[in-house]
Amino acid sequence: MSNILKEKYKMNNGIMIPKVGLGTYKLTSEQECIDVIKEAINIGYQLIDTAKIYENHKTIAKALKECNYKREDLFITSKIWNSDHKYEDTKKAIDLILEELNLDYIDLLLIHWPTEYRLECYKALEEAVDDGKVKSIGVSNFQKHHLDELMQNCRIKPVINQIELHPALRNKEVVDACKKYNILVESWGTMIRGKCFEIKEIQDIAKKYNKTEAQVCLRWAYELGYIIIPKSSKLKRILENIQIEDFSLTKEDLLLIEGIEEFRDGPDPDNFNF
């Protein structure tokens, strides 16, 4: 197992989470998804990130059934989709996720986007922790004002905020809010969904270290203390995504990245309420 796959952060509830995991967005082809999950676990990945909207819970369950692993050695994250954010709908969604994944508990469950019913959803998540269905709860795509509101209303503190975060969206305001509340930051879209290969500053840094542009982005997020969950359907890439330990970014590299004009590649969390 790569050393990087053994590294973990302690969340604010005392539970440990791997620093690097496998994203499964768009892994909907059944055999491809099964092969990827099995290969990743065989390599040493422990964190698997999925979501209801990815429509691959049942396939992931099949893959896990074919793997030789101890449940306590895996960390499974899923998310409640926007249409299930009313209190009763969330409770039903949690039970369905457990059923689809064929698990007794979920390690981490997130609100996928901050819809108008986000506080209702979070209340149901808190009760799922009480019931032992979920070990840890958090949020995804929450802006600073969403976090401020949640912290004034929650009983159980969120452990994670999973946000779009990459060299072209440093998201300082949200990152600072997470630090203030002792919430870990998890990066999605770390490689800018492939657009990293088109950005000159990242190209130059990659050439300097004989690394890929994707590896530069992952190293950037890793060095800044963000959890990373790169997705790939290819074994070569799954391996490449953890081969970021043999170089470090200099102050000059980081300044170069800071100079990249920021843009959001995914939806705007303040205007994504469906």
Backbone as a ProteinNet text record, in pm:
[ID]
protein_1_A
[PRIMARY]
MSNILKEKYKMNNGIMIPKVGLGTYKLTSEQECIDVIKEAINIGYQLIDTAKIYENHKTIAKALKECNYKREDLFITSKIWNSDHKYEDTKKAIDLILEELNLDYIDLLLIHWPTEYRLECYKALEEAVDDGKVKSIGVSNFQKHHLDELMQNCRIKPVINQIELHPALRNKEVVDACKKYNILVESWGTMIRGKCFEIKEIQDIAKKYNKTEAQVCLRWAYELGYIIIPKSSKLKRILENIQIEDFSLTKEDLLLIEGIEEFRDGPDPDNFNF
[TERTIARY]
84.4	0	87.8	53.2	122.9	108.1	215.8	211.7	99.7	75.2	-25.1	-165	-188	-318.1	-335.8	-226.6	-234.3	-257.7	-235.9	-245.5	-390.5	-414.9	-552	-554.5	-671.8	-699.5	-796.7	-788.7	-888.1	-996.8	-1121.1	-1233.6	-1271.4	-1357.7	-1387.8	-1467.6	-1511.5	-1578.6	-1485	-1356.1	-1256.2	-1235.5	-1320.2	-1308.9	-1206.2	-1129.6	-1027	-1083.1	-1035.8	-1074.6	-949.1	-941.5	-825.4	-809.9	-685.1	-658.4	-687.6	-680.7	-699.6	-800	-894.7	-993.8	-1023.4	-1120.7	-1160.3	-1298.1	-1307.8	-1436.5	-1501.7	-1635.4	-1704.2	-1808.1	-1799.8	-1893	-1878.9	-1990.7	-1997.9	-1947	-1920.7	-1888.7	-2020.7	-2090	-2222.7	-2225.3	-2123.2	-2113.7	-2084.1	-2172.3	-2162.6	-2028	-1983.9	-1859.7	-1739.2	-1741.5	-1631.8	-1622.9	-1736.6	-1739.6	-1690.2	-1735.9	-1691.9	-1541.2	-1489.6	-1345.4	-1264.3	-1311.8	-1240.3	-1237.1	-1352.2	-1359.5	-1268.1	-1273.3	-1190.5	-1041.9	-1003.8	-862.9	-817.4	-902.3	-865.8	-845.4	-936.7	-924.2	-801	-774.1	-655.7	-526.5	-526.4	-409.4	-393.3	-505.2	-497.7	-589.8	-669.6	-767.4	-865.3	-898.3	-994.5	-1119.6	-1102.8	-1214.2	-1279.6	-1409.1	-1487.4	-1596.7	-1600.1	-1697.4	-1801.9	-1928	-2037.3	-2150.3	-2264.3	-2381.2	-2503.2	-2618.3	-2742.8	-2757.6	-2725.8	-2745.7	-2648.6	-2541.4	-2446.5	-2504.8	-2608.8	-2678.1	-2584.7	-2491.2	-2401.9	-2390.2	-2479.5	-2475.7	-2479.4	-2573.5	-2589.8	-2467.8	-2408.6	-2289.5	-2171	-2158.1	-2051.9	-2070.9	-2194.7	-2223.7	-2177.6	-2202	-2157.1	-2004.9	-1938.6	-1791.6	-1737.5	-1797.1	-1750.7	-1769.7	-1877.1	-1905	-1796.4	-1736	-1632.3	-1492.9	-1482.4	-1351.6	-1327.7	-1200.8	-1162.2	-1120.5	-1208.7	-1178.7	-1251	-1201.7	-1271	-1352.1	-1476.9	-1563.8	-1500.2	-1436.1	-1378	-1260.1	-1207.6	-1095.2	-1141.6	-1270.5	-1322.9	-1396.7	-1393.5	-1463.4	-1552.4	-1683.4	-1778.1	-1854.8	-1848	-1920.5	-2031.3	-2150.5	-2255.1	-2321.6	-2417.5	-2478.6	-2628.8	-2703	-2847.3	-2876.9	-2947	-2974.3	-3081.2	-3081.3	-3163.6	-3312.8	-3364.6	-3508.4	-3550.8	-3454.1	-3483.3	-3450.4	-3450.7	-3404.6	-3511.7	-3638.8	-3738.6	-3717.4	-3749.3	-3716.4	-3755.6	-3881.2	-3926.5	-3862.6	-3844	-3779.9	-3634.4	-3566.1	-3427.5	-3419.4	-3510.6	-3509.9	-3527.3	-3616.5	-3637.5	-3513.7	-3454.4	-3336.2	-3219.6	-3202.4	-3093.9	-3111.4	-3232.8	-3258.7	-3236.9	-3274.9	-3256	-3108	-3030.8	-2885.9	-2821	-2858.8	-2805.7	-2841.8	-2965.7	-3011.3	-2936	-2921.7	-2854.4	-2706.2	-2642.8	-2500.9	-2479.7	-2589.5	-2584.2	-2488.9	-2505.5	-2422.1	-2507.8	-2447.3	-2515.4	-2506.5	-2403	-2386.2	-2306.1	-2321.8	-2244.3	-2143.2	-2019.9	-1916.7	-1940.4	-1980.9	-2002	-2115.9	-2211	-2323.6	-2334.5	-2344.3	-2343	-2473.5	-2507.5	-2609.9	-2542.6	-2597.4	-2524.7	-2514.4	-2625	-2624.8	-2711.4	-2684.4	-2759.7	-2895.7	-2994	-3127.7	-3202	-3321.7	-3399.7	-3438.6	-3435.7	-3473.2	-3350	-3237.3	-3111.7	-3114.7	-3180.4	-3183.4	-3270.8	-3379.2	-3461.9	-3379.5	-3308.3	-3224.3	-3120.1	-3058.8	-2951	-3004.9	-3123.9	-3185.3	-3202.3	-3245.4	-3261.3	-3125.6	-3022.1	-2887.3	-2841.1	-2868	-2830.8	-2898.5	-3023.8	-3096.6	-3043	-2992.3	-2931.8	-2804.2	-2732.7	-2615.1	-2660.6	-2765.9	-2820.4	-2861.1	-2914.4	-2964.6	-2855.9	-2733	-2623.8	-2620	-2703.5	-2704.8	-2589.4	-2541.7	-2434.9	-2334.8	-2205.9	-2101.7	-2073.6	-2067	-2032.3	-2120.3	-2146.8	-2229.8	-2161.3	-2196.2	-2136.7	-2216.6	-2152	-2220.7	-2132.3	-2193.6	-2121.5	-2171	-2078.1	-2110.6	-2172.6	-2146.6	-2197.2	-2105.6	-2164.3	-2092.4	-2079	-2006.5	-1985.2	-2117.4	-2210.1	-2335.7	-2418.4	-2405.5	-2473.8	-2412.9	-2280.5	-2213	-2249.1	-2249.9	-2286.3	-2425.5	-2519.3	-2656.4	-2661.3	-2592.9	-2595.9	-2535.9	-2426	-2359.4	-2447.2	-2537.8	-2630.3	-2748.4	-2767.3	-2886.1	-2857.7	-2734.4	-2707	-2681.2	-2706.1	-2676	-2545.4	-2522.8	-2398.3	-2322.9	-2201.7	-2122	-2086	-2097	-2052.9	-1901.8	-1858.9	-1715.6	-1644.6	-1721.8	-1664.8	-1750.6	-1684.9	-1754	-1683.2	-1751.7	-1693.4	-1731.8	-1632.1	-1659.3	-1575.1	-1623.2	-1539.7	-1416.6	-1301.1	-1177.4	-1061.1	-993.4	-882.9	-799	-686.4	-600.9	-668.7	-779.5	-850.8	-975.7	-994.8	-1100	-1051.9	-976.5	-916.1	-1017.2	-1129.1	-1244.3	-1208.8	-1131.2	-1073.6	-1178.6	-1287.8	-1387.8	-1445.9	-1475.3	-1532.6	-1427.4	-1305.4	-1197.4	-1173.3	-1170.2	-1149.2	-1262.3	-1385.2	-1500.1	-1488.9	-1445.4	-1427.7	-1320.6	-1211.3	-1105.6	-1159	-1236.1	-1294.5	-1378.9	-1454.8	-1545.8	-1485.4	-1356.6	-1289	-1359.1	-1392.2	-1453.4	-1349.2	-1325.5	-1229	-1283.9	-1194.2	-1230.9	-1196.5	-1293.3	-1272.7	-1292.2	-1198.4	-1197.7	-1262.4	-1359.9	-1405.2	-1369.6	-1354.9	-1312.2	-1168.5	-1087.8	-950.1	-869.2	-898.4	-826.1	-904.1	-1000	-1081.4	-1150.6	-1186.4	-1254.6	-1184	-1050.9	-969	-917.3	-971.9	-928.3	-788.7	-736	-600.3	-496.5	-524.3	-428.3	-417.3	-508.4	-512.1	-458.7	-421.4	-380.4	-228.1	-174.3	-29.1	49.2	1.3	75.6	89.8	-17	-11.9	74.8	67.7	153.5	301.3	336.8	476.7	526.5	442	481.7	494.5	404.4	408.7	537.8	574.4	697.4	819.3	817.2	929.2	958.7	854.3	871.4	854.1	834.8	809.3	688.1	585	459.4	346.3	230.4	115.9	49.9	-26.1	-100.6	-197.4	-254.9	-347	-274	-153.4	-75.6	-38.3	-12.3	18	-103.2	-221.3	-343.8	-367.7	-347	-368.6	-266.8	-141.5	-37.9	-69	-117.1	-155.6	-259.1	-363.6	-470.6	-420.4	-339.3	-284.5	-197.2	-111	-21.4	-98.2	-211.6	-291.1	-382.1	-375.5	-449.9	-592	-623	-757.5	-764.1	-875.7	-898.7	-924	-866.3	-883.2	-946.1	-1037.4	-1109.9	-1111.3	-994.7	-991.5	-1060.8	-1132.8	-1203.3	-1131.9	-1123.9	-1077.7	-1133.1	-1152.8	-1199.3	-1082.8	-962.9	-846.3	-745.6	-696.6	-601.9	-477.3	-427.5	-307.4	-327.4	-444.6	-473.2	-494.2	-558.1	-579.6	-445.6	-347.6	-212.5	-143.7	-155.5	-93.3	-143.5	-271.1	-331.7	-275.3	-207.4	-144.4	7.9	59.6	204.7	241.2	211.3	235.5	320.8	388.1	467.4	613.2	657.1	799.8	834.2	744.8	777.6	694.6	743.8	672.7	669.6	565.5	552.1	626	701.9	775.7	683.2	733.7	658.2	631	729.2	713.8	602.6	598.1	491.5	354.3	344.9	216.8	173.9	272	240.9	192	252.1	210.1	63.5	31	-106.5	-201.5	-157.2	-241	-274.6	-190.4	-212.5	-308.6	-352.1	-447.6	-582.2	-640	-771.2	-875.2	-950	-1044	-1171.6	-1221.6	-1352	-1413.1	-1545	-1618.5	-1653.7	-1613.8	-1639.3	-1772.3	-1816.4	-1942.5	-2052.7	-2169.6	-2282.1	-2251.3	-2322.7	-2313.1	-2400.1	-2341.1	-2419.2	-2535.1	-2526.8	-2635	-2749.1	-2729.3	-2832.5	-2847.5	-2855.7	-2867.5	-2961.5	-3089.4	-3187.6	-3294.6	-3249.8	-3348.1	-3296.9
-120.4	0	125.2	220.4	348.7	416.9	482.9	552.4	655.4	721.6	828.2	772.9	647	585.7	546.7	547.4	515.6	640.5	757.6	882.4	921.2	974.3	1010.8	1143.3	1207.2	1324.3	1283.1	1352.5	1332.7	1438	1394	1485.7	1540.6	1641.9	1707.5	1620.3	1502	1407.9	1297.5	1309.8	1213	1096	1081.7	971.5	1007.5	908.1	929.8	907.9	990.5	977.5	977.5	887.9	888.6	1022.6	1062.6	1188.4	1177.6	1055.8	1033.7	920.7	943.3	840.4	830.5	748.6	726.1	787.1	879.9	933.3	840.2	835.7	743.8	813.9	946.1	1020.3	974	946.7	900.1	756.9	685.2	543	465.7	463.2	403	272.3	247.9	118.3	11.8	-87	-181.6	-251.8	-315.3	-391.2	-300.1	-185.1	-89.6	-44.3	-12.1	32.6	-77.2	-199.7	-312.4	-330.7	-327.5	-346	-235.7	-110.7	3	-8	-37.6	-48.7	-160.6	-273.8	-387.6	-356.9	-294.5	-259.4	-157.7	-57.8	46.6	-11.3	-95.9	-157.6	-247.7	-316.8	-403.1	-322.2	-201.2	-112.5	-57.3	-40	12.1	128.9	170.3	276.5	228.2	316.9	283.4	371.6	494.7	588.6	578.2	547.1	541.2	646.7	739.6	849.3	827.9	824.3	809.1	903.6	889.2	973.2	908.2	938	882.8	915.8	1039.3	1084.7	1017	955.3	886	754.6	705.1	582.9	461.6	451.4	334.7	266.9	297.3	233.6	80.9	28.9	-116.5	-182.6	-112.9	-167	-166.8	-60.5	-55.9	-168.9	-194.5	-304.7	-438.2	-458.4	-582.1	-593.3	-480.5	-480.3	-513.2	-452.8	-476.5	-622.8	-681.3	-822.2	-912.9	-870.1	-950.9	-922.1	-825.3	-786.9	-853.8	-875.6	-928.2	-810.9	-766.5	-649.9	-660.6	-586.1	-571.7	-442.9	-450.1	-331.9	-211.4	-232.3	-118.8	-55.7	-125.2	-71	15.8	15.9	98.1	219	327.2	450.2	488.4	467.8	490.5	620.8	708.3	835.9	835	882.8	907.4	1041.2	1078.7	1211.8	1203.2	1288.6	1297.6	1395.5	1347.4	1433.1	1536.6	1644.1	1762.5	1733.8	1640.8	1611.8	1539.9	1499.7	1425.7	1505.7	1636.8	1717.8	1751	1726.9	1742.6	1632.2	1662.9	1574.8	1428.3	1402	1263.2	1198.6	1277.8	1225.2	1186	1266.6	1234.9	1104.3	1085.5	962.1	839.4	850.1	739.7	720.6	832.3	825.5	756.7	782.7	719.9	568.3	523.2	378.9	315.7	388	335.9	326.4	426.1	424.4	304.9	282	166.5	35.9	30	-90.7	-110.3	-3	-14	-48.6	7.8	-20.5	-151.3	-207.1	-330.5	-316.6	-206.1	-177	-160.7	-190.5	-169.3	-23.2	44.5	186.9	253.4	385.2	466.1	545	550.5	622.2	772.7	825.7	970.1	995.8	1077.7	1113	1264.7	1316.2	1460.5	1508.8	1635.3	1703.7	1743.8	1700.6	1718.2	1865.1	1940	2082.1	2157.2	2284.2	2359.4	2409.2	2319.1	2357.6	2429.7	2474.6	2548.2	2461.6	2328.6	2238.3	2179.9	2245.3	2191.4	2167.2	2254.2	2236.1	2117	2095.1	1976.4	1850.5	1852.9	1739.8	1712.2	1817.7	1798.9	1741.9	1783.2	1728.7	1576.9	1532	1387.9	1316.6	1383.8	1325.9	1310.7	1411.4	1403.6	1284.7	1263.2	1151	1017.3	1015.5	893	857.9	960.3	936.5	876.5	934.9	882.7	736.5	701.1	565.3	466.9	515.4	427.6	393.6	461.2	435.1	504.5	611.7	693.7	728.5	718.7	750.4	900.5	965.2	1107.8	1175	1303.3	1377.6	1508.8	1556.8	1681.4	1739	1825.6	1896.6	1899.1	1939.4	1951.4	2076.7	2150.2	2271	2382.4	2383.8	2490.3	2612	2727	2853.4	2900	3008.6	3058.3	3085.6	3151.3	3186.7	3063.3	2957.4	2831.9	2769.9	2775	2720.7	2799.9	2932.8	3018.5	2982.4	2966.6	2931.4	2794.3	2696.6	2561.1	2555.8	2626.5	2624	2685.8	2771.2	2830.7	2739.5	2635.8	2551.5	2403.9	2360.7	2216.9	2172.8	2046.3	1982.4	1904	1844.5	1772.5	1849.8	1886	1968.2	1890.7	1953.8	1885.6	1863.1	1747.4	1715.1	1755.5	1765	1785.4	1884.6	1966	2038.4	2002	1928.9	1886.1	1990.3	2058.7	2171.9	2163	2232.5	2248.1	2328.6	2269.6	2331.3	2281.9	2375.6	2339.9	2464.8	2451.8	2569	2687.2	2662.9	2773.1	2815.3	2757.7	2801.8	2770.9	2867.6	2845.5	2857.9	2925.4	2927.6	2971.9	3079.6	3122.3	3148.5	3215	3248.9	3123.4	3022.8	2899.3	2822	2814.2	2745.8	2810.2	2942.4	3013.2	2986.2	2980.3	2950.8	2810	2716	2578.5	2571.3	2643.9	2646.9	2705.1	2810.6	2875.7	2777	2692.4	2600.1	2460.6	2444.6	2315.4	2206.4	2243.3	2151	2119.8	1992.5	1956.2	1990.4	2025.9	2059	1941.4	1901.7	1795	1853.3	1825.9	1886.7	1795.4	1850	1778.8	1863.8	1795.9	1868	1915.5	1846.2	1890.3	1909.5	1829.8	1837.7	1920.6	1998.9	2091	2014.9	1890.8	1803.1	1801.7	1790.1	1777.7	1908.8	2020.1	2150.1	2188.7	2115.4	2144.2	2130	2044.2	2019.9	2138.4	2235.8	2350.3	2478.7	2473.5	2595	2603.8	2711.7	2723	2712.7	2779.2	2776.5	2633	2553.7	2414.8	2331.3	2361.8	2292.5	2314.2	2439.1	2472.4	2399.6	2393.8	2325.6	2174.9	2120.4	1977.2	1941.3	2025.7	2002	2009.3	2102	2123	1996.9	1927.4	1809.7	1677.6	1684.3	1564.2	1489.1	1565.2	1510.2	1549.9	1490.3	1532.1	1653.7	1725.4	1840.4	1796.6	1679	1626.3	1603.8	1549.3	1525.7	1655.9	1760	1891.6	1942.2	1929.8	1974.6	1895.8	1765.7	1681.5	1712.5	1735.3	1769.3	1903.5	1998.2	2130.2	2115.8	2040.1	2021.8	1943.2	1842	1759.2	1842.5	1926	2008.4	2110	2155.7	2254.7	2190.9	2058	1990	1953.9	1948.4	1911.2	1761.1	1699.3	1560.4	1558.6	1461.5	1453.3	1319.5	1323.4	1202.9	1193.3	1187.1	1182.6	1057.9	1076.9	966.3	928	799.2	752.2	613.5	579.9	445.7	359.6	416.6	345.2	316.9	193.9	153.3	241.3	273.2	356.7	490.1	550.3	680.1	665.6	556.8	532.8	526	466.4	459.6	595.9	663.9	796.7	895.6	884.3	979.1	971.8	862.4	853.1	867.7	886.8	903.1	1051.8	1113.6	1258	1287.2	1182.9	1198.7	1237.1	1222.3	1239.7	1379.5	1476.3	1615.4	1707.5	1828.6	1929.5	2059.5	2136	2264.4	2371.8	2454.5	2563.2	2683.9	2782.2	2907	2971.1	2960.4	3017.5	2945.7	2812.7	2735	2779.1	2794	2830.5	2970.6	3060.2	3196.4	3195.1	3107.4	3093.4	3047	2951.5	2901.1	3009.5	3087.1	3196.1	3298	3304.8	3400.9	3353.7	3226.2	3175.1	3243.3	3292.3	3357.6	3254.4	3288.9	3192.2	3179.3	3057.5	3032.8	2909	2907.5	2792.6	2701.1	2575.6	2480.8	2408.2	2395.6	2328.2	2429.3	2381.4	2470.8	2567.8	2678.8	2777.4	2730.7	2707	2657.4	2748.2	2876.4	2967.7	2966.3	2898.2	2893.3	2751.7	2656.1	2515.4	2448.9	2477.8	2441.4	2347.5	2240	2145.9	2003.2
0	0	0	-84.6	-85.9	49	93.8	223.2	228.7	115.4	112.8	142.4	107.9	133.3	279.8	354.4	497.4	582.2	521.6	597.9	623.3	744.7	782.8	857.9	853.9	936.5	1046.5	1159.4	1264.6	1247.4	1234.2	1220.9	1359.2	1360.8	1488.6	1585.7	1538.5	1629.2	1676.9	1641.3	1685.3	1591.3	1490.2	1394.3	1286.5	1243.4	1142.3	1002.4	908.3	767.7	680.7	581	491.1	419.5	397.4	326.7	177.2	125.4	-18.1	-38.8	-128.2	-156.5	-304.7	-337.1	-475.3	-499.1	-592.8	-633.4	-734.1	-733	-824.4	-912.4	-921.1	-1007.2	-1151.6	-1215.7	-1354.5	-1373.4	-1265.5	-1277	-1273.6	-1385.3	-1391	-1470.1	-1549.7	-1618.4	-1513.4	-1501.5	-1389.8	-1381.6	-1489.4	-1482.1	-1461.2	-1528	-1511.2	-1366.4	-1306.2	-1167.2	-1073.4	-1095.4	-1011.2	-1022.4	-1144.4	-1165.4	-1097.1	-1110.7	-1050.9	-898.8	-838.1	-692.7	-642.8	-708.3	-666.1	-679.7	-791.5	-812.5	-707.5	-682	-586.1	-446.3	-403.5	-270.5	-266.2	-376.2	-383.7	-370.3	-429.3	-420.4	-279.3	-209.5	-73	-43.6	-143.2	-117.4	-10.4	82.8	187.4	181.1	132.5	122.5	-15	-16.8	-139.6	-129.4	-225.3	-222.6	-331.4	-289.5	-385.6	-347	-413.6	-385.3	-449.8	-395.3	-449.4	-597.6	-633.8	-770.6	-868.3	-819	-907.3	-960.7	-893.3	-935.5	-945.3	-851.4	-853	-716.3	-623.7	-491.5	-501.2	-579.5	-587.8	-652.6	-748.6	-815	-720	-642.1	-541.5	-440.6	-401.3	-308.5	-367.3	-497.9	-563.9	-561	-587.5	-587	-448.2	-347.2	-210.4	-170.8	-219.3	-188.2	-244.5	-354.9	-419.9	-365.3	-274.7	-219.6	-84.3	-55.8	74.5	161.9	250.3	332.9	466.5	564.5	692.1	685.1	728	718.2	784.9	898.5	971.7	899.2	797.6	721.1	603.7	574.6	466.1	521.2	443.7	481.4	363.8	379.5	270.9	293.7	194.5	198.2	93.6	132	32.8	64.7	-19.9	-8.1	-34.6	35.9	18.1	-94.7	-199.1	-313.7	-279.5	-357.1	-330.8	-316.5	-393.7	-389.9	-262.2	-180.7	-57.7	68.1	60.1	173.2	276.9	247.4	352.6	456.2	580	692.9	669.2	639.4	621.9	499.4	394.2	273.3	301.5	382.1	416.9	494.3	588.4	667.9	577.7	481.5	386.4	298.7	256.9	170.3	239.8	368.4	445	446.7	474.3	477.2	340.3	235.2	99.9	63.9	103.2	76.8	146.6	272.2	345.3	274.9	228.2	158.9	27.5	-49.8	-179.7	-164.9	-64.5	-42.5	34.2	85.3	163.3	283.2	355.4	471.2	596.1	711.3	840	882.8	834.3	864.8	754.2	744.6	649.9	732.2	686	761.4	761.5	646.4	634.3	537.4	581.2	495.9	488.9	366.5	344	281.8	307.4	229	98.1	-14.7	-140.6	-184	-173.9	-208.6	-107.2	-82.5	18.3	-31.7	-37.1	-81.8	30.2	1.4	100.7	220	202.7	311.6	382.9	368.4	421.4	573.4	649.2	794.4	833.6	760.4	783	756.5	646.4	608.4	715.4	764.5	862.2	993.3	1031.7	1152.9	1140.6	1022.9	999.2	1002.8	952.7	958	1103.3	1184.2	1325.4	1393.3	1361	1420.4	1370.4	1246.7	1193.1	1269.4	1314.2	1399.8	1532.8	1591.3	1717.4	1704.8	1588.3	1565.1	1522.7	1503.8	1464.5	1317.2	1237.7	1094.1	1021.9	1081.2	1022.2	1131.3	1098.9	1198	1205.1	1088.2	1081.2	977	998.6	903.1	865.3	747.6	701	586.6	511.8	404.2	279.9	170.9	45	-26.3	-82.6	-160.3	-76.3	53	138.3	130.4	109.2	112.5	258	279.6	415.4	486.5	417.1	485.1	518.8	439.2	472	597.5	607.7	725.8	850.5	837.4	951.5	1002.9	911.2	947.9	1015.5	957	1011.2	1151.6	1172.1	1302.6	1412	1373.8	1471	1501.6	1419.1	1433.2	1459.4	1439.6	1450	1594.1	1616.2	1744.8	1734.7	1617.4	1590	1481.7	1511.8	1420.7	1293.2	1176.5	1054.1	1057.5	1008	1011.3	882.4	774.1	639.7	562.4	479.1	372.5	243	157.2	29.3	-75.9	-129.1	-218.8	-345.8	-448.8	-568.3	-528	-548.8	-500.3	-585.1	-649.5	-737.8	-763.2	-831.5	-852	-920.3	-990.2	-1054.8	-975.8	-858.6	-765.8	-624.4	-568.5	-437.2	-323.4	-350.6	-260.6	-118.3	-107.6	20.5	128.6	92.6	193.9	260.2	178.7	233.1	312.5	260.1	330.9	467.2	471.5	598.6	696.9	647.1	733.8	791	709.3	756.8	866	845.8	948.2	1078.6	1067.4	1185.6	1266.7	1196.2	1263.7	1285.2	1252	1265.6	1183.5	1060.2	965.1	857.6	832	728.2	590.2	501	363.1	273	192.3	95.2	-44.3	-130.1	-263.3	-366.4	-439.8	-560.6	-681.9	-795.3	-915.9	-905.1	-826.7	-799.6	-927	-1027.7	-1155.3	-1258.1	-1205.9	-1287.6	-1399.9	-1370.2	-1465.8	-1601.4	-1592.9	-1713.4	-1769.4	-1723.6	-1775.9	-1727.5	-1627.3	-1577.6	-1688.4	-1785.8	-1893.2	-1989.1	-1975.1	-2067.1	-2002.9	-1875.2	-1802.7	-1800.1	-1855.5	-1875.8	-1746.1	-1640.8	-1513.9	-1462.6	-1476	-1429.9	-1523	-1652.5	-1750.2	-1716.6	-1683.8	-1654.5	-1529.6	-1426.3	-1302.3	-1327.6	-1404.5	-1435.3	-1509.5	-1604.5	-1681.4	-1590.4	-1498.2	-1404.5	-1322.9	-1281.1	-1194.7	-1269.3	-1400.1	-1480.6	-1426.7	-1398.5	-1349.1	-1444.2	-1426.6	-1507.7	-1443.6	-1522.9	-1469.3	-1359.5	-1376.6	-1275.1	-1143	-1149.5	-1027.3	-958.4	-1034.5	-975.7	-897.5	-956.1	-887.9	-759.9	-766.9	-649	-540.5	-581.8	-484.4	-417.8	-495.3	-443.1	-332.5	-360	-260.8	-140	-166.3	-58.7	35	-22.1	59.9	143.6	93.4	166.2	271.1	282.2	387.7	352.8	222.8	180	151.8	183	144.6	-6.3	-75.2	-220.2	-258.4	-354.9	-397.4	-550.5	-613.1	-760	-813.7	-922.8	-987.5	-1116.1	-1140.8	-1271	-1294.7	-1419.6	-1454.1	-1503.3	-1504.3	-1556.5	-1445.2	-1439.2	-1335.3	-1336.4	-1455.8	-1468.3	-1395.9	-1414.4	-1351.8	-1200.6	-1160.9	-1017.5	-945.7	-1011.6	-955.3	-960.4	-1073.6	-1088.9	-984.8	-951.6	-859.6	-717.6	-684.9	-551.8	-559.8	-681.8	-698.4	-693.7	-579.3	-563.5	-439.9	-390.8	-268.1	-294.6	-418.3	-446.3	-498.8	-479.7	-512.9	-425	-409.1	-330.3	-408.6	-388.7	-456.3	-377.3	-446.2	-381.2	-361.4	-289.2	-272	-407	-496.2	-629.7	-707.6	-692.6	-758.4	-706.9	-574.9	-513.1	-555.3	-567.3	-613.1	-757.8	-837.3	-976.9	-982.9	-898.7	-893.1	-844.3	-745.8	-693.9	-802.4	-903.8	-1011.9	-1118.7	-1110.2	-1209.5	-1187.8	-1294.6	-1283.5	-1241.5	-1137.2	-1080.9	-1164.8	-1172.5	-1235	-1172.3	-1169.1	-1116.5	-1233.7	-1224.8	-1332.8	-1314.1	-1189.4	-1159.3	-1130.6	-1082.4	-1053.2	-939.6	-939.1	-832	-714.9	-598.7	-484.5	-443.1	-473.2	-438.5	-539.3	-650.3	-755.1	-809.3	-716.9	-757.2	-657.9	-672.9	-570.6	-626.1	-692.9	-745.6	-730.7
[MASK]
++++++++++++++++++++++++++++++++++++++++++++++++++++++++++++++++++++++++++++++++++++++++++++++++++++++++++++++++++++++++++++++++++++++++++++++++++++++++++++++++++++++++++++++++++++++++++++++++++++++++++++++++++++++++++++++++++++++++++++++++++++++++++++++++++++++++++++++++++

